Amino acid sequence: MKRAIAIAIALALVMLAGIGCGGSTERAEPQQADADTAAAERAAVAAAEEWLGLVDQGQYAASWDEAAALFRQAVPRARWETTVESVRAPLGKLLSRQLRDATFRTSLPGAPAGQYVVIRFAADFDGGKSAIETITPRLEDDGTWRVSGYFIK
């Protein structure tokens, strides 16, 4: 179990290493910037929850299909399916998931330019198991928020 979690975390770090640096040099009015950031965070959380629903249902191939291009480039589908199943299956059925925080970022170490939201959820699984899920949606070129990184601890 610990080995599977370590593998998942290693995959997440590979995925997160491919997540965005950069940002706009233009400055919006502070109130507008705050509203834009809050809207981005809400949209990214909604996308993350939808994507996590696929993982919760064991639809690992579909979760890979719906992930960001960075995610799909970093982790082959078969490797993702095997790894996420080995980590999630032992935890059992999801009982609850609560949003802990969501932070809009335009700069993450060693990552391409882009808009990202780093989200943490507290999750409880049957059998009394708990975990923190960190998921990082990225705003894709088509305007869709898609998951570019995921790990569970």
N, C-alpha and C positions, 0 to 999 in steps of 0.2 A: 504494500500500500504506500509506504513512504517513498519507495523507488518510483512508483507511478506518479505520485504528486511531484516529485523532483523532476521527472521527465516533463510533466505538464508545465511546471514553472520554467524549465529551460526553454520549452517551446514558446512560452509567453514572452520570455526575455528576448528571444530571437525576433518575435513579432513586434514587441515594443521597441526594439532597436530600429525597426523600420518605420517608426512613427515620427511624425512631423516636427521639424524645426522651421523657423521662419515666421513671418507675419507681415501684416500690411504696415507700410510706413505712414499711411493716412491715418488721421485721428478723427474719430467721430466725437460728437458732443458727449460728455460723460454719462448723462442720463440715457442717451440713445445707445451708447456702447453697453451699459448695464442691461438694458432691455434686450439688445441683440444677444448678449452672452447668455442671459436667462432663457431666451427662446431656443438658442442652440443647445443648451444643456437639457431642456425639456424634450426636444426632438431626439437628441442622442439617447436619453434614458428610455424613451419609448421604443426606439430601434433596438436597444440592448435588451429590453424586456421581451420583445418579440423574438429576437434571436435566441435568447436563453430558453424561451418556450420550446424551440426546436430541440435544444440540447436536453431539456427536462424530459421530453417525450422520446428520447433515444434516437432522434432523427439527425444523426451526426453527419451523414452525407449532405443532407439538406442544409445543415448549419454551415458546412464548408461552402456550399454553393452560394449561400446568402452573405458570406463574409466579404470583406473588402479585398480588393485586388492584392494589396500588400500581404494580407493573411494567406491568400491562396498561393502567392508566389513563394512565401517563406516555408509553408508546410504542405507537402503533397497530401491529397485527399485521403489516401489509404493510411498514411501515418497519423493524420488527424483523427480519423475514425477509431483506430486502434488505441491511440493514446487517451483520447477523451473517454472512451468506453472504460478503459482500465482505471481511470480516476473516478469517474462518476458512478459507475455501477455499484461499487462497494459502499457508497454513501447511502444508497437506497432512494426511495421516493422523496421528492421535495415536499416539505410540509409548509414552509413559509419562506418568503424572501422580502427583506426590508432594505430600502435605499438608505445607505449611510451617508454618502456624499457624491457629488458630481462636480468636477472642476474643468472648465474650459481651458484649453492650452493651445498655444500656437508654437510652442517650442518644447521639444523633448529631446534628450541626448541622442545624437547619432541618427536622427530621423529626417526624412524628406519634409519639405515645406507642406503645410496643411493645417486644417482645423481638426482638433481632436477634443474629446471629452473623456477624462479618466473618471470612471464610475466604480464605486465600491458598494456591494450589497452584502448584508449579513444573511446567510441562508441556514435554515434548519432542515435536517433530513430525518426520516424515520429511524428509529433506533437510537435517538438522542445525539446524533452526529451534527456538528455545526461547522460552518466554514465561512470564510470571507472570499467572495468572488470579486475579482478586479477585471473589468471589461473596458476596452477602449475603442469606442466607435470613431470613425474618421469620416469627414464629409467628402464624399467622392465627387468626381468631376461632373456627374449627372445630377448633383444636388441631393443625393440620397445618403443618409447616415448608414454606414455599414461597419461591422465589427472588424477591427484590425488587430486586436490583441485580447487574450483571455487567459486568466489563470485563477486557480482556486487553491486556497491555503487553509 
